[in-house]
Amino acid sequence: MKSYFHKELEAKANGIRNLILRVYQKICSKPLALEILTKVYGILLEVAETDNEINALLALQITKQALHISPVISDDIMERMEKFVWHQFEDFPRKIQKAFSSDDSIHNFPGEYKKDGSKEQVIVQSKDSLKIITEIHTIALNVLGVHSNRVKLVPLIVKNVSLMPSVELQRRYKDKFIEFLYVQNKIYLIIEDLLSVLANNEVMTIHAKRLVESSIAYLKNCPPDHGHLRKQFLPILKGLMKTYIEYYIPYLDDLLVREFMIGDPNEWPDVRAEASTLFLSLAQYTKEKLNDEQKEKVIKNMLTIINDVGICISIQANAILTINKYIDIISKMKQHVSVILFVEGNTYGYCRYIKSQV
């Protein structure tokens, strides 16, 4: 009984702290003096470091909101934010190890059970929360404003995206694994920002191969029925391919399988559209590197894109133009293929539309 009342009081205290944070959210919705902001940032960072996951995430959301409205911050707060960001990335492997273990000591259970015995939501402590990284993007960009910080962060962040729980752990902790993939997407967004500045920097080149291997592992392990994760990841993958296409050549046999990118082909038309755009780019980047069998896969995939009613016409038009570049392989295909010439209006352009005939 004593344990129950202790948990109930803790749950109420958590609710009160959450209400106070909502007040801060209102306060930070307008420009504030630097002196006041410094105090507010100090409190918000303390909550992010020491409270539970729910309150920590809210504190970071308020911090992002305040940074957007008033981007100027004191040197002391900048230093503290920098330490916070570095700690999150340095501590990420430990968090993953704990999240995918059976050790319940990683959890904080305010009101774990109601009086009727029904179970309530588990609230994770902020120090063990994977989701914290999902809310530090804006803060990280402030910290990464210094070029030397960007360079130093690359090895650490590449190490984080290369982490992947075993298949056994993925199955045992399915919900946690989906959360993990969502967090990985957010880390890849930071990599995207790093690439925009450091694409030709030696430190990115050194870690490019590992980064590519990690992106392939993400696609291989992402459940096919979670299209929302692929929808977030595929645009990032497109940027990686454009920058490091030579490192993706060994994985073409996987990448040329349409389901490898889109997962379940019967779901998420917008994922199919995103994957089709990525596939078109891949076909254009790698044409000279493909063997005849791979080129045949490209053509068959282009036909699938052209006949997919869920994809917008501009993507289908690009598929037609891409097929035109692969016209040399058509005569070698086992099945009979006819080429129909389309001319639209008074334009001088043309495209070849290839359609299989049974």
DOKOL-576737 format. One record per residue (C-alpha): y, z, x; residue in one letter. Coordinates in steps of 0.05 Angstrom, whole numbers, plus 5000, padded with zeros to 4 digits. Last residue first. Layout:
BEGIN
SITE    v    w    u type
SITE    Y    Z    X    A
...
This chain:
BEGIN
SITE    v    w    u type
SITE 4778 3529 5050    V
SITE 4848 3510 5069    Q
SITE 4891 3554 5113    S
SITE 4966 3547 5107    K
SITE 5015 3532 5162    I
SITE 5088 3525 5146    Y
SITE 5127 3486 5197    R
SITE 5202 3497 5201    C
SITE 5262 3452 5199    Y
SITE 5335 3454 5215    G
SITE 5381 3396 5197    Y
SITE 5407 3430 5135    T
SITE 5426 3388 5074    N
SITE 5382 3425 5026    G
SITE 5318 3454 5056    E
SITE 5267 3413 5095    V
SITE 5195 3437 5097    F
SITE 5140 3402 5136    L
SITE 5069 3420 5118    I
SITE 5017 3431 5172    V
SITE 4944 3435 5150    S
SITE 4893 3481 5182    V
SITE 4818 3470 5185    H
SITE 4780 3532 5210    Q
SITE 4753 3540 5280    K
SITE 4821 3541 5314    M
SITE 4829 3496 5374    K
SITE 4874 3446 5339    S
SITE 4922 3503 5321    I
SITE 4932 3527 5392    I
SITE 4990 3482 5410    D
SITE 5027 3500 5347    I
SITE 5041 3570 5372    Y
SITE 5116 3562 5374    K
SITE 5116 3536 5303    N
SITE 5078 3598 5282    I
SITE 5138 3638 5304    T
SITE 5185 3597 5261    L
SITE 5140 3609 5200    I
SITE 5137 3684 5215    A
SITE 5213 3685 5220    N
SITE 5216 3655 5150    A
SITE 5168 3709 5125    Q
SITE 5214 3762 5154    I
SITE 5273 3731 5118    S
SITE 5233 3726 5054    I
SITE 5224 3800 5046    C
SITE 5154 3829 5049    I
SITE 5116 3855 4988    G
SITE 5092 3785 4970    V
SITE 5049 3782 5033    D
SITE 5030 3708 5041    N
SITE 5076 3694 5100    I
SITE 5055 3759 5134    I
SITE 4981 3744 5127    T
SITE 4993 3674 5155    L
SITE 5030 3704 5214    M
SITE 4970 3750 5225    N
SITE 4923 3691 5227    K
SITE 4969 3656 5277    I
SITE 4973 3718 5322    V
SITE 4898 3728 5321    K
SITE 4889 3655 5342    E
SITE 4937 3668 5400    K
SITE 4893 3727 5421    Q
SITE 4831 3683 5423    E
SITE 4869 3629 5462    D
SITE 4892 3678 5516    N
SITE 4960 3712 5511    L
SITE 5009 3724 5568    K
SITE 5054 3664 5555    E
SITE 5063 3684 5482    K
SITE 5079 3757 5499    T
SITE 5152 3768 5479    Y
SITE 5149 3722 5418    Q
SITE 5085 3751 5389    A
SITE 5110 3822 5402    L
SITE 5175 3808 5366    S
SITE 5138 3780 5306    L
SITE 5091 3841 5306    F
SITE 5151 3888 5305    L
SITE 5181 3852 5245    T
SITE 5112 3853 5211    S
SITE 5105 3927 5225    A
SITE 5172 3942 5192    E
SITE 5153 3898 5132    A
SITE 5084 3930 5126    R
SITE 5117 3998 5130    V
SITE 5165 3978 5074    D
SITE 5105 3956 5032    P
SITE 5077 4027 5038    W
SITE 5004 4024 5017    E
SITE 4948 3973 5012    N
SITE 4949 3956 5086    P
SITE 4928 4027 5105    D
SITE 4950 4038 5177    G
SITE 5009 3992 5191    I
SITE 5006 3984 5267    M
SITE 4931 3984 5280    F
SITE 4920 3951 5213    E
SITE 4952 3887 5241    R
SITE 4904 3880 5299    V
SITE 4945 3845 5352    L
SITE 4967 3913 5378    L
SITE 4896 3934 5395    D
SITE 4877 3871 5434    D
SITE 4948 3871 5463    L
SITE 4939 3939 5497    Y
SITE 4936 3915 5569    P
SITE 5001 3875 5557    I
SITE 5040 3937 5534    Y
SITE 5064 3955 5604    Y
SITE 5096 3886 5612    E
SITE 5136 3896 5548    I
SITE 5175 3955 5576    Y
SITE 5245 3948 5547    T
SITE 5230 3906 5486    K
SITE 5166 3944 5474    M
SITE 5202 4011 5476    L
SITE 5255 3987 5427    G
SITE 5201 3962 5379    K
SITE 5164 4028 5385    L
SITE 5226 4065 5361    I
SITE 5229 4019 5300    P
SITE 5154 4032 5289    L
SITE 5159 4109 5291    F
SITE 5197 4127 5227    Q
SITE 5158 4078 5183    K
SITE 5094 4100 5217    R
SITE 5106 4173 5197    L
SITE 5123 4153 5125    H
SITE 5059 4112 5122    G
SITE 5014 4173 5124    H
SITE 4949 4143 5096    D
SITE 4929 4110 5162    P
SITE 4928 4177 5199    P
SITE 4967 4173 5265    C
SITE 4917 4180 5322    N
SITE 4915 4108 5347    K
SITE 4989 4097 5334    L
SITE 5009 4159 5373    Y
SITE 4960 4142 5430    A
SITE 4995 4075 5437    I
SITE 5063 4110 5442    S
SITE 5035 4158 5494    S
SITE 5008 4102 5538    E
SITE 5076 4069 5536    V
SITE 5111 4133 5558    L
SITE 5060 4142 5614    R
SITE 5074 4072 5639    K
SITE 5149 4081 5635    A
SITE 5152 4146 5675    H
SITE 5172 4116 5742    I
SITE 5215 4063 5709    T
SITE 5253 4116 5670    M
SITE 5269 4155 5734    V
SITE 5290 4092 5770    E
SITE 5345 4077 5720    N
SITE 5343 4009 5686    N
SITE 5334 4037 5615    A
SITE 5378 4098 5630    L
SITE 5434 4093 5579    V
SITE 5403 4063 5516    S
SITE 5336 4088 5540    L
SITE 5359 4161 5536    L
SITE 5380 4151 5464    D
SITE 5312 4122 5447    E
SITE 5279 4180 5484    I
SITE 5318 4227 5438    I
SITE 5289 4189 5379    L
SITE 5220 4195 5410    Y
SITE 5228 4271 5406    I
SITE 5242 4265 5331    K
SITE 5179 4223 5321    N
SITE 5139 4275 5360    Q
SITE 5162 4328 5310    V
SITE 5135 4286 5252    Y
SITE 5070 4278 5290    L
SITE 5064 4354 5299    F
SITE 5077 4366 5225    E
SITE 5020 4318 5209    I
SITE 4977 4357 5259    F
SITE 4995 4423 5226    K
SITE 4971 4397 5159    D
SITE 4906 4372 5189    K
SITE 4888 4435 5229    Y
SITE 4812 4427 5235    R
SITE 4815 4351 5234    R
SITE 4869 4344 5287    Q
SITE 4835 4399 5327    L
SITE 4770 4359 5330    E
SITE 4807 4295 5347    V
SITE 4838 4330 5406    S
SITE 4912 4349 5404    P
SITE 4961 4299 5436    M
SITE 5014 4314 5489    L
SITE 5045 4251 5519    S
SITE 5108 4260 5478    V
SITE 5121 4327 5513    N
SITE 5109 4300 5583    K
SITE 5158 4244 5570    V
SITE 5209 4297 5550    I
SITE 5200 4337 5614    L
SITE 5202 4277 5660    P
SITE 5265 4249 5626    V
SITE 5305 4314 5622    L
SITE 5329 4313 5694    K
SITE 5359 4243 5688    V
SITE 5395 4261 5623    R
SITE 5422 4325 5652    N
SITE 5450 4287 5713    S
SITE 5488 4240 5666    H
SITE 5525 4296 5630    V
SITE 5530 4281 5556    G
SITE 5459 4304 5551    L
SITE 5481 4373 5527    V
SITE 5521 4343 5470    N
SITE 5464 4295 5455    L
SITE 5415 4354 5455    A
SITE 5456 4390 5402    I
SITE 5454 4328 5358    T
SITE 5378 4322 5367    H
SITE 5364 4397 5361    I
SITE 5339 4398 5290    E
SITE 5271 4366 5298    T
SITE 5259 4408 5360    I
SITE 5257 4471 5318    I
SITE 5199 4442 5277    K
SITE 5145 4463 5326    L
SITE 5159 4536 5311    S
SITE 5132 4589 5359    D
SITE 5198 4621 5380    K
SITE 5224 4611 5309    S
SITE 5170 4656 5279    Q
SITE 5127 4620 5229    V
SITE 5131 4635 5155    I
SITE 5065 4631 5117    V
SITE 5074 4613 5044    Q
SITE 5047 4663 4994    E
SITE 4975 4680 4978    K
SITE 4954 4706 4910    S
SITE 4927 4777 4908    G
SITE 4961 4798 4844    D
SITE 5007 4843 4883    K
SITE 5030 4784 4925    K
SITE 5001 4769 4993    Y
SITE 5036 4745 5057    E
SITE 5100 4781 5036    G
SITE 5133 4771 5104    P
SITE 5078 4740 5146    F
SITE 5102 4723 5217    N
SITE 5054 4677 5251    H
SITE 5034 4665 5324    I
SITE 4988 4726 5321    S
SITE 4942 4686 5277    D
SITE 4904 4660 5337    D
SITE 4858 4605 5311    S
SITE 4891 4554 5357    S
SITE 4927 4489 5345    F
SITE 4996 4520 5336    A
SITE 4987 4563 5398    K
SITE 4972 4504 5444    Q
SITE 5027 4464 5412    I
SITE 5078 4520 5422    K
SITE 5058 4528 5495    R
SITE 5068 4453 5507    P
SITE 5137 4457 5473    F
SITE 5164 4513 5517    D
SITE 5199 4468 5568    E
SITE 5228 4424 5514    F
SITE 5254 4482 5472    Q
SITE 5278 4520 5535    H
SITE 5319 4461 5558    W
SITE 5354 4456 5491    V
SITE 5370 4531 5488    F
SITE 5394 4533 5560    K
SITE 5441 4475 5546    E
SITE 5466 4508 5482    M
SITE 5482 4571 5522    R
SITE 5520 4531 5574    E
SITE 5559 4494 5521    M
SITE 5574 4560 5486    I
SITE 5603 4589 5550    D
SITE 5642 4526 5565    D
SITE 5676 4528 5497    S
SITE 5664 4474 5444    I
SITE 5700 4411 5422    V
SITE 5658 4370 5372    P
SITE 5693 4401 5310    S
SITE 5667 4366 5247    I
SITE 5603 4338 5276    H
SITE 5591 4399 5319    L
SITE 5599 4444 5257    A
SITE 5547 4404 5218    Q
SITE 5499 4405 5277    K
SITE 5507 4481 5283    T
SITE 5496 4489 5207    I
SITE 5431 4450 5213    Q
SITE 5412 4493 5273    L
SITE 5423 4557 5232    A
SITE 5382 4528 5174    L
SITE 5325 4512 5221    L
SITE 5327 4583 5249    A
SITE 5329 4614 5180    N
SITE 5266 4578 5158    I
SITE 5230 4585 5224    E
SITE 5238 4661 5230    N
SITE 5293 4694 5270    D
SITE 5301 4703 5346    T
SITE 5325 4640 5380    E
SITE 5355 4602 5322    A
SITE 5387 4665 5296    V
SITE 5418 4679 5364    E
SITE 5442 4607 5366    L
SITE 5476 4615 5299    L
SITE 5510 4680 5320    I
SITE 5538 4651 5384    G
SITE 5560 4587 5348    Y
SITE 5599 4630 5299    V
SITE 5634 4669 5354    K
SITE 5653 4605 5391    T
SITE 5675 4572 5326    L
SITE 5724 4629 5312    I
SITE 5757 4621 5380    E
SITE 5757 4545 5375    L
SITE 5795 4547 5309    A
SITE 5756 4519 5250    L
SITE 5750 4450 5218    P
SITE 5716 4453 5149    K
SITE 5643 4455 5128    S
SITE 5632 4511 5178    C
SITE 5654 4565 5128    I
SITE 5607 4539 5074    K
SITE 5548 4539 5122    Q
SITE 5567 4608 5146    Y
SITE 5560 4632 5074    V
SITE 5492 4599 5070    R
SITE 5473 4636 5133    L
SITE 5489 4702 5098    I
SITE 5443 4681 5041    L
SITE 5386 4668 5091    N
SITE 5397 4736 5123    R
SITE 5390 4768 5054    I
SITE 5326 4729 5040    G
SITE 5296 4751 5105    N
SITE 5313 4823 5089    A
SITE 5278 4814 5022    K
SITE 5215 4787 5057    A
SITE 5217 4845 5106    E
SITE 5221 4895 5048    L
SITE 5161 4862 5014    E
SITE 5122 4862 5079    K
SITE 5134 4937 5089    H
SITE 5117 4949 5015    F
SITE 5050 4914 5024    Y
SITE 5034 4951 5089    S
SITE 5047 5018 5056    K
SITE 5000 5000 5000    M
